[in-house]
Amino acid sequence: MSAGRIALFLDMMAAERGAAKNTLDAYARDLNDAAARLKSRGAALDTAATSDLETLLAGLESDGLSAATAARRLSAIRRYYRFLLKEGLRADDPAEPLRGPKKARPLPKVLSEAEVEALFIAAEAIDGAAGLRARALLELIYAAGLRVSELVSLPLAAFAKAERCILIRGKGGRERLAPLTDAALEAVAAYRDVREDHLPGPAAATRKTAERFLFPSRTAKQGHITRERFAQILTELAIGAGLPPSKVSPHVMRHAFATHLLAHGADLRSVQTLLGHADVSTTEIYTHVLEERLKALVHDAHPLAKSS
């Protein structure tokens, strides 16, 4: 019975919540693992009591799973039982009383403004179409805080008009407007002049698909450059900038966008909107930047801070 109801739950998450394939796969793994663990103890996922789930969570800890993994498993279990309750497949929610492990939230890796500038200088040092593409990619991800999937799949039509904003379709199909800087618009315009260099040949089956995207690819079946290829480009730029490649990634550039905005006075709600976060709690991880700015303000401006 569990397998069938897990499948119904996943269908609901896809249809109503717009969950991505990776998210659905993670839910399936977590719920199937919970079902297997309960079965080994003579219980079943669909009929488990709170005490059964408490034993299951204790088993995760004794098996050495991290607090983050245990918290993710518990989150999947909670969603599953809320679904059963809502659909009338259970009369109670056995997961409601459960309390998960405290999960330390790591601070995001952040590049300084000087390090970001070094990446731009490295991009400018690359000749030809490859350099113009690297510059356009870098400008867009840093100017708009795009997710890497949003960046590489940008449609060419988004830049068809002389507008300072582009419409981004993010997670769960949510749309947001991303305002662009002059530098980003200029970089895109310069790249579009040589974009043909990255299109497949006229006989290629993928050419028609590739023509839709700002950053087309001759080899990728999606028609646009892949996330992995952009990560490679960032690695090359990091090396050119004299930075450790491990310090630079597409998501680190998104972190840089958020932290640098906050450091220059942007409010948290605005940054949440620009990043496309559904919940401000996701954006709050960046408040360490505000804390550092306030500490510096007190140190520099408070009269007693200078008396020592």
MODELLER restraints for C-alpha pairs under 7 A, 6 or more apart:
rsr = mdl.restraints
at = mdl.atoms
rsr.add(forms.Gaussian(group=physical.xy_distance, feature=features.Distance(at['CA:2:A'], at['CA:45:A']), mean=6.30, stdev=0.5))
rsr.add(forms.Gaussian(group=physical.xy_distance, feature=features.Distance(at['CA:2:A'], at['CA:46:A']), mean=5.92, stdev=0.5))
rsr.add(forms.Gaussian(group=physical.xy_distance, feature=features.Distance(at['CA:9:A'], at['CA:80:A']), mean=6.68, stdev=0.5))
rsr.add(forms.Gaussian(group=physical.xy_distance, feature=features.Distance(at['CA:9:A'], at['CA:83:A']), mean=6.81, stdev=0.5))
rsr.add(forms.Gaussian(group=physical.xy_distance, feature=features.Distance(at['CA:10:A'], at['CA:24:A']), mean=6.28, stdev=0.5))
rsr.add(forms.Gaussian(group=physical.xy_distance, feature=features.Distance(at['CA:13:A'], at['CA:19:A']), mean=5.65, stdev=0.5))
rsr.add(forms.Gaussian(group=physical.xy_distance, feature=features.Distance(at['CA:17:A'], at['CA:172:A']), mean=6.51, stdev=0.5))
rsr.add(forms.Gaussian(group=physical.xy_distance, feature=features.Distance(at['CA:18:A'], at['CA:172:A']), mean=4.44, stdev=0.5))
rsr.add(forms.Gaussian(group=physical.xy_distance, feature=features.Distance(at['CA:18:A'], at['CA:173:A']), mean=6.72, stdev=0.5))
rsr.add(forms.Gaussian(group=physical.xy_distance, feature=features.Distance(at['CA:19:A'], at['CA:172:A']), mean=6.04, stdev=0.5))
rsr.add(forms.Gaussian(group=physical.xy_distance, feature=features.Distance(at['CA:27:A'], at['CA:76:A']), mean=5.90, stdev=0.5))
rsr.add(forms.Gaussian(group=physical.xy_distance, feature=features.Distance(at['CA:30:A'], at['CA:73:A']), mean=5.50, stdev=0.5))
rsr.add(forms.Gaussian(group=physical.xy_distance, feature=features.Distance(at['CA:30:A'], at['CA:76:A']), mean=6.66, stdev=0.5))
rsr.add(forms.Gaussian(group=physical.xy_distance, feature=features.Distance(at['CA:31:A'], at['CA:76:A']), mean=6.76, stdev=0.5))
rsr.add(forms.Gaussian(group=physical.xy_distance, feature=features.Distance(at['CA:31:A'], at['CA:77:A']), mean=6.61, stdev=0.5))
rsr.add(forms.Gaussian(group=physical.xy_distance, feature=features.Distance(at['CA:35:A'], at['CA:44:A']), mean=6.35, stdev=0.5))
rsr.add(forms.Gaussian(group=physical.xy_distance, feature=features.Distance(at['CA:35:A'], at['CA:45:A']), mean=5.05, stdev=0.5))
rsr.add(forms.Gaussian(group=physical.xy_distance, feature=features.Distance(at['CA:37:A'], at['CA:56:A']), mean=6.82, stdev=0.5))
rsr.add(forms.Gaussian(group=physical.xy_distance, feature=features.Distance(at['CA:38:A'], at['CA:44:A']), mean=5.62, stdev=0.5))
rsr.add(forms.Gaussian(group=physical.xy_distance, feature=features.Distance(at['CA:38:A'], at['CA:45:A']), mean=6.45, stdev=0.5))
rsr.add(forms.Gaussian(group=physical.xy_distance, feature=features.Distance(at['CA:38:A'], at['CA:56:A']), mean=6.81, stdev=0.5))
rsr.add(forms.Gaussian(group=physical.xy_distance, feature=features.Distance(at['CA:49:A'], at['CA:94:A']), mean=5.54, stdev=0.5))
rsr.add(forms.Gaussian(group=physical.xy_distance, feature=features.Distance(at['CA:50:A'], at['CA:94:A']), mean=4.61, stdev=0.5))
rsr.add(forms.Gaussian(group=physical.xy_distance, feature=features.Distance(at['CA:50:A'], at['CA:95:A']), mean=6.12, stdev=0.5))
rsr.add(forms.Gaussian(group=physical.xy_distance, feature=features.Distance(at['CA:60:A'], at['CA:70:A']), mean=6.56, stdev=0.5))
rsr.add(forms.Gaussian(group=physical.xy_distance, feature=features.Distance(at['CA:67:A'], at['CA:101:A']), mean=5.77, stdev=0.5))
rsr.add(forms.Gaussian(group=physical.xy_distance, feature=features.Distance(at['CA:67:A'], at['CA:102:A']), mean=6.90, stdev=0.5))
rsr.add(forms.Gaussian(group=physical.xy_distance, feature=features.Distance(at['CA:67:A'], at['CA:103:A']), mean=5.70, stdev=0.5))
rsr.add(forms.Gaussian(group=physical.xy_distance, feature=features.Distance(at['CA:68:A'], at['CA:103:A']), mean=5.66, stdev=0.5))
rsr.add(forms.Gaussian(group=physical.xy_distance, feature=features.Distance(at['CA:71:A'], at['CA:100:A']), mean=5.74, stdev=0.5))
rsr.add(forms.Gaussian(group=physical.xy_distance, feature=features.Distance(at['CA:71:A'], at['CA:101:A']), mean=6.21, stdev=0.5))
rsr.add(forms.Gaussian(group=physical.xy_distance, feature=features.Distance(at['CA:74:A'], at['CA:100:A']), mean=6.73, stdev=0.5))
rsr.add(forms.Gaussian(group=physical.xy_distance, feature=features.Distance(at['CA:78:A'], at['CA:95:A']), mean=5.56, stdev=0.5))
rsr.add(forms.Gaussian(group=physical.xy_distance, feature=features.Distance(at['CA:81:A'], at['CA:93:A']), mean=5.74, stdev=0.5))
rsr.add(forms.Gaussian(group=physical.xy_distance, feature=features.Distance(at['CA:81:A'], at['CA:95:A']), mean=6.87, stdev=0.5))
rsr.add(forms.Gaussian(group=physical.xy_distance, feature=features.Distance(at['CA:82:A'], at['CA:93:A']), mean=6.51, stdev=0.5))
rsr.add(forms.Gaussian(group=physical.xy_distance, feature=features.Distance(at['CA:84:A'], at['CA:90:A']), mean=5.51, stdev=0.5))
rsr.add(forms.Gaussian(group=physical.xy_distance, feature=features.Distance(at['CA:85:A'], at['CA:91:A']), mean=6.02, stdev=0.5))
rsr.add(forms.Gaussian(group=physical.xy_distance, feature=features.Distance(at['CA:85:A'], at['CA:92:A']), mean=6.25, stdev=0.5))
rsr.add(forms.Gaussian(group=physical.xy_distance, feature=features.Distance(at['CA:85:A'], at['CA:93:A']), mean=6.48, stdev=0.5))
rsr.add(forms.Gaussian(group=physical.xy_distance, feature=features.Distance(at['CA:107:A'], at['CA:285:A']), mean=6.56, stdev=0.5))
rsr.add(forms.Gaussian(group=physical.xy_distance, feature=features.Distance(at['CA:108:A'], at['CA:255:A']), mean=6.67, stdev=0.5))
rsr.add(forms.Gaussian(group=physical.xy_distance, feature=features.Distance(at['CA:109:A'], at['CA:252:A']), mean=6.04, stdev=0.5))
rsr.add(forms.Gaussian(group=physical.xy_distance, feature=features.Distance(at['CA:110:A'], at['CA:252:A']), mean=6.21, stdev=0.5))
rsr.add(forms.Gaussian(group=physical.xy_distance, feature=features.Distance(at['CA:110:A'], at['CA:255:A']), mean=6.14, stdev=0.5))
rsr.add(forms.Gaussian(group=physical.xy_distance, feature=features.Distance(at['CA:110:A'], at['CA:256:A']), mean=5.61, stdev=0.5))
rsr.add(forms.Gaussian(group=physical.xy_distance, feature=features.Distance(at['CA:111:A'], at['CA:256:A']), mean=5.77, stdev=0.5))
rsr.add(forms.Gaussian(group=physical.xy_distance, feature=features.Distance(at['CA:118:A'], at['CA:241:A']), mean=5.25, stdev=0.5))
rsr.add(forms.Gaussian(group=physical.xy_distance, feature=features.Distance(at['CA:119:A'], at['CA:237:A']), mean=5.77, stdev=0.5))
rsr.add(forms.Gaussian(group=physical.xy_distance, feature=features.Distance(at['CA:119:A'], at['CA:238:A']), mean=6.27, stdev=0.5))
rsr.add(forms.Gaussian(group=physical.xy_distance, feature=features.Distance(at['CA:119:A'], at['CA:241:A']), mean=5.48, stdev=0.5))
rsr.add(forms.Gaussian(group=physical.xy_distance, feature=features.Distance(at['CA:120:A'], at['CA:135:A']), mean=6.74, stdev=0.5))
rsr.add(forms.Gaussian(group=physical.xy_distance, feature=features.Distance(at['CA:122:A'], at['CA:237:A']), mean=5.66, stdev=0.5))
rsr.add(forms.Gaussian(group=physical.xy_distance, feature=features.Distance(at['CA:122:A'], at['CA:240:A']), mean=5.33, stdev=0.5))
rsr.add(forms.Gaussian(group=physical.xy_distance, feature=features.Distance(at['CA:122:A'], at['CA:241:A']), mean=5.39, stdev=0.5))
rsr.add(forms.Gaussian(group=physical.xy_distance, feature=features.Distance(at['CA:123:A'], at['CA:131:A']), mean=5.70, stdev=0.5))
rsr.add(forms.Gaussian(group=physical.xy_distance, feature=features.Distance(at['CA:123:A'], at['CA:134:A']), mean=5.90, stdev=0.5))
rsr.add(forms.Gaussian(group=physical.xy_distance, feature=features.Distance(at['CA:123:A'], at['CA:135:A']), mean=5.47, stdev=0.5))
rsr.add(forms.Gaussian(group=physical.xy_distance, feature=features.Distance(at['CA:123:A'], at['CA:237:A']), mean=6.33, stdev=0.5))
rsr.add(forms.Gaussian(group=physical.xy_distance, feature=features.Distance(at['CA:124:A'], at['CA:131:A']), mean=6.28, stdev=0.5))
rsr.add(forms.Gaussian(group=physical.xy_distance, feature=features.Distance(at['CA:124:A'], at['CA:135:A']), mean=6.83, stdev=0.5))
rsr.add(forms.Gaussian(group=physical.xy_distance, feature=features.Distance(at['CA:129:A'], at['CA:191:A']), mean=6.96, stdev=0.5))
rsr.add(forms.Gaussian(group=physical.xy_distance, feature=features.Distance(at['CA:129:A'], at['CA:194:A']), mean=5.75, stdev=0.5))
rsr.add(forms.Gaussian(group=physical.xy_distance, feature=features.Distance(at['CA:129:A'], at['CA:197:A']), mean=6.89, stdev=0.5))
rsr.add(forms.Gaussian(group=physical.xy_distance, feature=features.Distance(at['CA:132:A'], at['CA:190:A']), mean=6.74, stdev=0.5))
rsr.add(forms.Gaussian(group=physical.xy_distance, feature=features.Distance(at['CA:132:A'], at['CA:191:A']), mean=5.12, stdev=0.5))
rsr.add(forms.Gaussian(group=physical.xy_distance, feature=features.Distance(at['CA:133:A'], at['CA:191:A']), mean=5.66, stdev=0.5))
rsr.add(forms.Gaussian(group=physical.xy_distance, feature=features.Distance(at['CA:134:A'], at['CA:233:A']), mean=7.00, stdev=0.5))
rsr.add(forms.Gaussian(group=physical.xy_distance, feature=features.Distance(at['CA:135:A'], at['CA:187:A']), mean=6.37, stdev=0.5))
rsr.add(forms.Gaussian(group=physical.xy_distance, feature=features.Distance(at['CA:136:A'], at['CA:184:A']), mean=6.60, stdev=0.5))
rsr.add(forms.Gaussian(group=physical.xy_distance, feature=features.Distance(at['CA:136:A'], at['CA:187:A']), mean=4.85, stdev=0.5))
rsr.add(forms.Gaussian(group=physical.xy_distance, feature=features.Distance(at['CA:136:A'], at['CA:188:A']), mean=5.20, stdev=0.5))
rsr.add(forms.Gaussian(group=physical.xy_distance, feature=features.Distance(at['CA:136:A'], at['CA:191:A']), mean=6.61, stdev=0.5))
rsr.add(forms.Gaussian(group=physical.xy_distance, feature=features.Distance(at['CA:139:A'], at['CA:184:A']), mean=4.91, stdev=0.5))
rsr.add(forms.Gaussian(group=physical.xy_distance, feature=features.Distance(at['CA:140:A'], at['CA:184:A']), mean=5.77, stdev=0.5))
rsr.add(forms.Gaussian(group=physical.xy_distance, feature=features.Distance(at['CA:141:A'], at['CA:151:A']), mean=6.70, stdev=0.5))
rsr.add(forms.Gaussian(group=physical.xy_distance, feature=features.Distance(at['CA:141:A'], at['CA:253:A']), mean=6.70, stdev=0.5))
rsr.add(forms.Gaussian(group=physical.xy_distance, feature=features.Distance(at['CA:141:A'], at['CA:254:A']), mean=6.63, stdev=0.5))
rsr.add(forms.Gaussian(group=physical.xy_distance, feature=features.Distance(at['CA:142:A'], at['CA:253:A']), mean=6.05, stdev=0.5))
rsr.add(forms.Gaussian(group=physical.xy_distance, feature=features.Distance(at['CA:142:A'], at['CA:254:A']), mean=6.51, stdev=0.5))
rsr.add(forms.Gaussian(group=physical.xy_distance, feature=features.Distance(at['CA:142:A'], at['CA:257:A']), mean=5.34, stdev=0.5))
rsr.add(forms.Gaussian(group=physical.xy_distance, feature=features.Distance(at['CA:143:A'], at['CA:180:A']), mean=5.94, stdev=0.5))
rsr.add(forms.Gaussian(group=physical.xy_distance, feature=features.Distance(at['CA:143:A'], at['CA:181:A']), mean=6.25, stdev=0.5))
rsr.add(forms.Gaussian(group=physical.xy_distance, feature=features.Distance(at['CA:143:A'], at['CA:184:A']), mean=6.66, stdev=0.5))
rsr.add(forms.Gaussian(group=physical.xy_distance, feature=features.Distance(at['CA:143:A'], at['CA:257:A']), mean=6.91, stdev=0.5))
rsr.add(forms.Gaussian(group=physical.xy_distance, feature=features.Distance(at['CA:144:A'], at['CA:178:A']), mean=5.67, stdev=0.5))
rsr.add(forms.Gaussian(group=physical.xy_distance, feature=features.Distance(at['CA:144:A'], at['CA:179:A']), mean=6.53, stdev=0.5))
rsr.add(forms.Gaussian(group=physical.xy_distance, feature=features.Distance(at['CA:144:A'], at['CA:180:A']), mean=6.27, stdev=0.5))
rsr.add(forms.Gaussian(group=physical.xy_distance, feature=features.Distance(at['CA:145:A'], at['CA:254:A']), mean=4.70, stdev=0.5))
rsr.add(forms.Gaussian(group=physical.xy_distance, feature=features.Distance(at['CA:145:A'], at['CA:257:A']), mean=5.39, stdev=0.5))
rsr.add(forms.Gaussian(group=physical.xy_distance, feature=features.Distance(at['CA:145:A'], at['CA:275:A']), mean=5.98, stdev=0.5))
rsr.add(forms.Gaussian(group=physical.xy_distance, feature=features.Distance(at['CA:146:A'], at['CA:254:A']), mean=6.37, stdev=0.5))
rsr.add(forms.Gaussian(group=physical.xy_distance, feature=features.Distance(at['CA:146:A'], at['CA:275:A']), mean=6.97, stdev=0.5))
rsr.add(forms.Gaussian(group=physical.xy_distance, feature=features.Distance(at['CA:147:A'], at['CA:251:A']), mean=6.97, stdev=0.5))
rsr.add(forms.Gaussian(group=physical.xy_distance, feature=features.Distance(at['CA:147:A'], at['CA:254:A']), mean=6.86, stdev=0.5))
rsr.add(forms.Gaussian(group=physical.xy_distance, feature=features.Distance(at['CA:148:A'], at['CA:227:A']), mean=6.23, stdev=0.5))
rsr.add(forms.Gaussian(group=physical.xy_distance, feature=features.Distance(at['CA:148:A'], at['CA:250:A']), mean=5.93, stdev=0.5))
rsr.add(forms.Gaussian(group=physical.xy_distance, feature=features.Distance(at['CA:149:A'], at['CA:227:A']), mean=6.46, stdev=0.5))
rsr.add(forms.Gaussian(group=physical.xy_distance, feature=features.Distance(at['CA:150:A'], at['CA:170:A']), mean=6.79, stdev=0.5))
rsr.add(forms.Gaussian(group=physical.xy_distance, feature=features.Distance(at['CA:152:A'], at['CA:215:A']), mean=6.42, stdev=0.5))
rsr.add(forms.Gaussian(group=physical.xy_distance, feature=features.Distance(at['CA:152:A'], at['CA:224:A']), mean=6.46, stdev=0.5))
rsr.add(forms.Gaussian(group=physical.xy_distance, feature=features.Distance(at['CA:152:A'], at['CA:225:A']), mean=5.89, stdev=0.5))
rsr.add(forms.Gaussian(group=physical.xy_distance, feature=features.Distance(at['CA:152:A'], at['CA:226:A']), mean=6.48, stdev=0.5))
rsr.add(forms.Gaussian(group=physical.xy_distance, feature=features.Distance(at['CA:152:A'], at['CA:227:A']), mean=6.64, stdev=0.5))
rsr.add(forms.Gaussian(group=physical.xy_distance, feature=features.Distance(at['CA:153:A'], at['CA:213:A']), mean=6.40, stdev=0.5))
rsr.add(forms.Gaussian(group=physical.xy_distance, feature=features.Distance(at['CA:153:A'], at['CA:224:A']), mean=6.19, stdev=0.5))
rsr.add(forms.Gaussian(group=physical.xy_distance, feature=features.Distance(at['CA:154:A'], at['CA:213:A']), mean=5.88, stdev=0.5))
rsr.add(forms.Gaussian(group=physical.xy_distance, feature=features.Distance(at['CA:154:A'], at['CA:214:A']), mean=5.80, stdev=0.5))
rsr.add(forms.Gaussian(group=physical.xy_distance, feature=features.Distance(at['CA:155:A'], at['CA:212:A']), mean=5.70, stdev=0.5))
rsr.add(forms.Gaussian(group=physical.xy_distance, feature=features.Distance(at['CA:155:A'], at['CA:213:A']), mean=4.28, stdev=0.5))
rsr.add(forms.Gaussian(group=physical.xy_distance, feature=features.Distance(at['CA:155:A'], at['CA:214:A']), mean=5.44, stdev=0.5))
rsr.add(forms.Gaussian(group=physical.xy_distance, feature=features.Distance(at['CA:156:A'], at['CA:212:A']), mean=5.67, stdev=0.5))
rsr.add(forms.Gaussian(group=physical.xy_distance, feature=features.Distance(at['CA:156:A'], at['CA:213:A']), mean=4.77, stdev=0.5))
rsr.add(forms.Gaussian(group=physical.xy_distance, feature=features.Distance(at['CA:156:A'], at['CA:214:A']), mean=4.29, stdev=0.5))
rsr.add(forms.Gaussian(group=physical.xy_distance, feature=features.Distance(at['CA:158:A'], at['CA:166:A']), mean=5.86, stdev=0.5))
rsr.add(forms.Gaussian(group=physical.xy_distance, feature=features.Distance(at['CA:158:A'], at['CA:167:A']), mean=6.93, stdev=0.5))
rsr.add(forms.Gaussian(group=physical.xy_distance, feature=features.Distance(at['CA:164:A'], at['CA:179:A']), mean=5.77, stdev=0.5))
rsr.add(forms.Gaussian(group=physical.xy_distance, feature=features.Distance(at['CA:164:A'], at['CA:180:A']), mean=5.49, stdev=0.5))
rsr.add(forms.Gaussian(group=physical.xy_distance, feature=features.Distance(at['CA:165:A'], at['CA:177:A']), mean=6.10, stdev=0.5))
rsr.add(forms.Gaussian(group=physical.xy_distance, feature=features.Distance(at['CA:165:A'], at['CA:178:A']), mean=5.27, stdev=0.5))
rsr.add(forms.Gaussian(group=physical.xy_distance, feature=features.Distance(at['CA:165:A'], at['CA:179:A']), mean=4.14, stdev=0.5))
rsr.add(forms.Gaussian(group=physical.xy_distance, feature=features.Distance(at['CA:165:A'], at['CA:180:A']), mean=5.70, stdev=0.5))
rsr.add(forms.Gaussian(group=physical.xy_distance, feature=features.Distance(at['CA:166:A'], at['CA:177:A']), mean=5.69, stdev=0.5))
rsr.add(forms.Gaussian(group=physical.xy_distance, feature=features.Distance(at['CA:166:A'], at['CA:178:A']), mean=5.30, stdev=0.5))
rsr.add(forms.Gaussian(group=physical.xy_distance, feature=features.Distance(at['CA:166:A'], at['CA:179:A']), mean=6.56, stdev=0.5))
rsr.add(forms.Gaussian(group=physical.xy_distance, feature=features.Distance(at['CA:167:A'], at['CA:175:A']), mean=6.78, stdev=0.5))
rsr.add(forms.Gaussian(group=physical.xy_distance, feature=features.Distance(at['CA:167:A'], at['CA:176:A']), mean=5.87, stdev=0.5))
rsr.add(forms.Gaussian(group=physical.xy_distance, feature=features.Distance(at['CA:167:A'], at['CA:177:A']), mean=4.72, stdev=0.5))
rsr.add(forms.Gaussian(group=physical.xy_distance, feature=features.Distance(at['CA:167:A'], at['CA:178:A']), mean=6.30, stdev=0.5))
rsr.add(forms.Gaussian(group=physical.xy_distance, feature=features.Distance(at['CA:168:A'], at['CA:175:A']), mean=5.52, stdev=0.5))
rsr.add(forms.Gaussian(group=physical.xy_distance, feature=features.Distance(at['CA:168:A'], at['CA:176:A']), mean=5.37, stdev=0.5))
rsr.add(forms.Gaussian(group=physical.xy_distance, feature=features.Distance(at['CA:168:A'], at['CA:177:A']), mean=6.11, stdev=0.5))
rsr.add(forms.Gaussian(group=physical.xy_distance, feature=features.Distance(at['CA:168:A'], at['CA:178:A']), mean=6.75, stdev=0.5))
rsr.add(forms.Gaussian(group=physical.xy_distance, feature=features.Distance(at['CA:169:A'], at['CA:175:A']), mean=4.43, stdev=0.5))
rsr.add(forms.Gaussian(group=physical.xy_distance, feature=features.Distance(at['CA:169:A'], at['CA:176:A']), mean=6.66, stdev=0.5))
rsr.add(forms.Gaussian(group=physical.xy_distance, feature=features.Distance(at['CA:170:A'], at['CA:276:A']), mean=6.88, stdev=0.5))
rsr.add(forms.Gaussian(group=physical.xy_distance, feature=features.Distance(at['CA:176:A'], at['CA:276:A']), mean=6.67, stdev=0.5))
rsr.add(forms.Gaussian(group=physical.xy_distance, feature=features.Distance(at['CA:178:A'], at['CA:274:A']), mean=6.46, stdev=0.5))
rsr.add(forms.Gaussian(group=physical.xy_distance, feature=features.Distance(at['CA:198:A'], at['CA:216:A']), mean=6.02, stdev=0.5))
rsr.add(forms.Gaussian(group=physical.xy_distance, feature=features.Distance(at['CA:198:A'], at['CA:217:A']), mean=5.86, stdev=0.5))
rsr.add(forms.Gaussian(group=physical.xy_distance, feature=features.Distance(at['CA:198:A'], at['CA:218:A']), mean=6.33, stdev=0.5))
rsr.add(forms.Gaussian(group=physical.xy_distance, feature=features.Distance(at['CA:199:A'], at['CA:207:A']), mean=6.66, stdev=0.5))
rsr.add(forms.Gaussian(group=physical.xy_distance, feature=features.Distance(at['CA:199:A'], at['CA:210:A']), mean=6.61, stdev=0.5))
rsr.add(forms.Gaussian(group=physical.xy_distance, feature=features.Distance(at['CA:199:A'], at['CA:216:A']), mean=5.76, stdev=0.5))
rsr.add(forms.Gaussian(group=physical.xy_distance, feature=features.Distance(at['CA:199:A'], at['CA:217:A']), mean=5.99, stdev=0.5))
rsr.add(forms.Gaussian(group=physical.xy_distance, feature=features.Distance(at['CA:199:A'], at['CA:218:A']), mean=5.63, stdev=0.5))
rsr.add(forms.Gaussian(group=physical.xy_distance, feature=features.Distance(at['CA:200:A'], at['CA:206:A']), mean=6.93, stdev=0.5))
rsr.add(forms.Gaussian(group=physical.xy_distance, feature=features.Distance(at['CA:200:A'], at['CA:207:A']), mean=5.25, stdev=0.5))
rsr.add(forms.Gaussian(group=physical.xy_distance, feature=features.Distance(at['CA:200:A'], at['CA:217:A']), mean=6.84, stdev=0.5))
rsr.add(forms.Gaussian(group=physical.xy_distance, feature=features.Distance(at['CA:200:A'], at['CA:218:A']), mean=4.38, stdev=0.5))
rsr.add(forms.Gaussian(group=physical.xy_distance, feature=features.Distance(at['CA:201:A'], at['CA:207:A']), mean=6.85, stdev=0.5))
rsr.add(forms.Gaussian(group=physical.xy_distance, feature=features.Distance(at['CA:206:A'], at['CA:221:A']), mean=6.95, stdev=0.5))
rsr.add(forms.Gaussian(group=physical.xy_distance, feature=features.Distance(at['CA:206:A'], at['CA:223:A']), mean=6.14, stdev=0.5))
rsr.add(forms.Gaussian(group=physical.xy_distance, feature=features.Distance(at['CA:209:A'], at['CA:223:A']), mean=5.39, stdev=0.5))
rsr.add(forms.Gaussian(group=physical.xy_distance, feature=features.Distance(at['CA:210:A'], at['CA:216:A']), mean=4.95, stdev=0.5))
rsr.add(forms.Gaussian(group=physical.xy_distance, feature=features.Distance(at['CA:210:A'], at['CA:217:A']), mean=6.45, stdev=0.5))
rsr.add(forms.Gaussian(group=physical.xy_distance, feature=features.Distance(at['CA:210:A'], at['CA:223:A']), mean=4.07, stdev=0.5))
rsr.add(forms.Gaussian(group=physical.xy_distance, feature=features.Distance(at['CA:210:A'], at['CA:224:A']), mean=5.95, stdev=0.5))
rsr.add(forms.Gaussian(group=physical.xy_distance, feature=features.Distance(at['CA:213:A'], at['CA:224:A']), mean=6.11, stdev=0.5))
rsr.add(forms.Gaussian(group=physical.xy_distance, feature=features.Distance(at['CA:215:A'], at['CA:224:A']), mean=5.57, stdev=0.5))
rsr.add(forms.Gaussian(group=physical.xy_distance, feature=features.Distance(at['CA:215:A'], at['CA:225:A']), mean=6.12, stdev=0.5))
rsr.add(forms.Gaussian(group=physical.xy_distance, feature=features.Distance(at['CA:216:A'], at['CA:223:A']), mean=5.70, stdev=0.5))
rsr.add(forms.Gaussian(group=physical.xy_distance, feature=features.Distance(at['CA:216:A'], at['CA:224:A']), mean=4.09, stdev=0.5))
rsr.add(forms.Gaussian(group=physical.xy_distance, feature=features.Distance(at['CA:216:A'], at['CA:225:A']), mean=5.87, stdev=0.5))
rsr.add(forms.Gaussian(group=physical.xy_distance, feature=features.Distance(at['CA:217:A'], at['CA:223:A']), mean=5.50, stdev=0.5))
rsr.add(forms.Gaussian(group=physical.xy_distance, feature=features.Distance(at['CA:217:A'], at['CA:224:A']), mean=4.73, stdev=0.5))
rsr.add(forms.Gaussian(group=physical.xy_distance, feature=features.Distance(at['CA:217:A'], at['CA:225:A']), mean=5.04, stdev=0.5))
rsr.add(forms.Gaussian(group=physical.xy_distance, feature=features.Distance(at['CA:220:A'], at['CA:226:A']), mean=6.85, stdev=0.5))
rsr.add(forms.Gaussian(group=physical.xy_distance, feature=features.Distance(at['CA:231:A'], at['CA:249:A']), mean=6.11, stdev=0.5))
rsr.add(forms.Gaussian(group=physical.xy_distance, feature=features.Distance(at['CA:231:A'], at['CA:250:A']), mean=6.25, stdev=0.5))
rsr.add(forms.Gaussian(group=physical.xy_distance, feature=features.Distance(at['CA:234:A'], at['CA:248:A']), mean=6.75, stdev=0.5))
rsr.add(forms.Gaussian(group=physical.xy_distance, feature=features.Distance(at['CA:234:A'], at['CA:249:A']), mean=6.49, stdev=0.5))
rsr.add(forms.Gaussian(group=physical.xy_distance, feature=features.Distance(at['CA:235:A'], at['CA:245:A']), mean=5.19, stdev=0.5))
rsr.add(forms.Gaussian(group=physical.xy_distance, feature=features.Distance(at['CA:235:A'], at['CA:248:A']), mean=6.85, stdev=0.5))
rsr.add(forms.Gaussian(group=physical.xy_distance, feature=features.Distance(at['CA:238:A'], at['CA:244:A']), mean=6.47, stdev=0.5))
rsr.add(forms.Gaussian(group=physical.xy_distance, feature=features.Distance(at['CA:238:A'], at['CA:245:A']), mean=5.39, stdev=0.5))
rsr.add(forms.Gaussian(group=physical.xy_distance, feature=features.Distance(at['CA:238:A'], at['CA:248:A']), mean=6.64, stdev=0.5))
rsr.add(forms.Gaussian(group=physical.xy_distance, feature=features.Distance(at['CA:239:A'], at['CA:245:A']), mean=6.35, stdev=0.5))
rsr.add(forms.Gaussian(group=physical.xy_distance, feature=features.Distance(at['CA:258:A'], at['CA:271:A']), mean=6.40, stdev=0.5))
rsr.add(forms.Gaussian(group=physical.xy_distance, feature=features.Distance(at['CA:259:A'], at['CA:286:A']), mean=6.12, stdev=0.5))
rsr.add(forms.Gaussian(group=physical.xy_distance, feature=features.Distance(at['CA:259:A'], at['CA:289:A']), mean=6.20, stdev=0.5))
rsr.add(forms.Gaussian(group=physical.xy_distance, feature=features.Distance(at['CA:262:A'], at['CA:289:A']), mean=6.70, stdev=0.5))
rsr.add(forms.Gaussian(group=physical.xy_distance, feature=features.Distance(at['CA:262:A'], at['CA:290:A']), mean=6.55, stdev=0.5))
rsr.add(forms.Gaussian(group=physical.xy_distance, feature=features.Distance(at['CA:263:A'], at['CA:289:A']), mean=6.11, stdev=0.5))
rsr.add(forms.Gaussian(group=physical.xy_distance, feature=features.Distance(at['CA:263:A'], at['CA:290:A']), mean=6.42, stdev=0.5))
rsr.add(forms.Gaussian(group=physical.xy_distance, feature=features.Distance(at['CA:263:A'], at['CA:293:A']), mean=6.63, stdev=0.5))
rsr.add(forms.Gaussian(group=physical.xy_distance, feature=features.Distance(at['CA:269:A'], at['CA:280:A']), mean=6.88, stdev=0.5))
rsr.add(forms.Gaussian(group=physical.xy_distance, feature=features.Distance(at['CA:272:A'], at['CA:280:A']), mean=5.99, stdev=0.5))
rsr.add(forms.Gaussian(group=physical.xy_distance, feature=features.Distance(at['CA:272:A'], at['CA:283:A']), mean=5.72, stdev=0.5))
rsr.add(forms.Gaussian(group=physical.xy_distance, feature=features.Distance(at['CA:277:A'], at['CA:283:A']), mean=6.90, stdev=0.5))
rsr.add(forms.Gaussian(group=physical.xy_distance, feature=features.Distance(at['CA:299:A'], at['CA:305:A']), mean=5.48, stdev=0.5))
